[in-house]
């Protein structure tokens, strides 16, 4: 009986080792597929800023957005390194939408550092069917495993050949609903997926809290949908909690920007506001020692 138990333990250990090796092999294959063939340019330090319209610099040009200003700060402070900061901001996007385009917007640049900044659109109370669609496609639980997803894909292909695949029922909203575009749980899941994906491609993730909304913002339609700004602070709390849980560097963006930092909608930033955000990110990551580590 003791021998049988011992053999069973060895078999179980062997299965665990094989599963672990399979997971690592699939991760390595995925990384090989999504990263550029030539890899990073020799001597170049690449940073990708992934986020929404704040990163994109809307309504101004990308040249005045904080990624471009951060690159200028880095080149001036550490001229020995070839710094490149890629602006991967897209107006109106949520964290699940950012995850959906991660490969083409982030992995394609083989970044050394990935700055992840979502939240304002996620807490925006204007939920529609596409928001549910993107949120549902963020891997959670066992779906984060490459082996699990590979097995699911195989089962789905077999079901399709047998004609047994049932169409997923979706009841699209005919009009946007006064609900957060990403549920709090979905927001956390998307950030976890983004962190994991960043690690897979060999990049270092950094989470940013959301930029504040001007207390003097006018009662525009956009602000009405954002009514109850306190709700958005719960999303910042989730960003902080995940940074602590996953050991990820966190940058706390200022919540006391002056009035001239905001455009007329009280949400987006002027050139002056973008400059202050760039200064805060530069200072925070310099204090954390990241710039020295990267160059």
Secondary structure as GFF3:
##gff-version 3
##sequence-region A 1 295
A	DSSP	alpha_helix	2	34	.	.	.	ID=ss1
A	DSSP	beta_strand	44	51	.	.	.	ID=ss2
A	DSSP	alpha_helix	53	56	.	.	.	ID=ss3
A	DSSP	three_ten_helix	62	64	.	.	.	ID=ss4
A	DSSP	alpha_helix	66	77	.	.	.	ID=ss5
A	DSSP	beta_strand	82	89	.	.	.	ID=ss6
A	DSSP	alpha_helix	95	100	.	.	.	ID=ss7
A	DSSP	alpha_helix	102	105	.	.	.	ID=ss8
A	DSSP	three_ten_helix	107	109	.	.	.	ID=ss9
A	DSSP	beta_strand	113	117	.	.	.	ID=ss10
A	DSSP	beta_strand	125	127	.	.	.	ID=ss11
A	DSSP	alpha_helix	129	136	.	.	.	ID=ss12
A	DSSP	three_ten_helix	141	144	.	.	.	ID=ss13
A	DSSP	alpha_helix	146	162	.	.	.	ID=ss14
A	DSSP	beta_strand	177	180	.	.	.	ID=ss15
A	DSSP	alpha_helix	184	200	.	.	.	ID=ss16
A	DSSP	beta_strand	204	208	.	.	.	ID=ss17
A	DSSP	alpha_helix	221	225	.	.	.	ID=ss18
A	DSSP	alpha_helix	230	246	.	.	.	ID=ss19
A	DSSP	beta_strand	249	251	.	.	.	ID=ss20
A	DSSP	three_ten_helix	259	261	.	.	.	ID=ss21
A	DSSP	alpha_helix	271	287	.	.	.	ID=ss22
A	DSSP	alpha_helix	290	294	.	.	.	ID=ss23
###
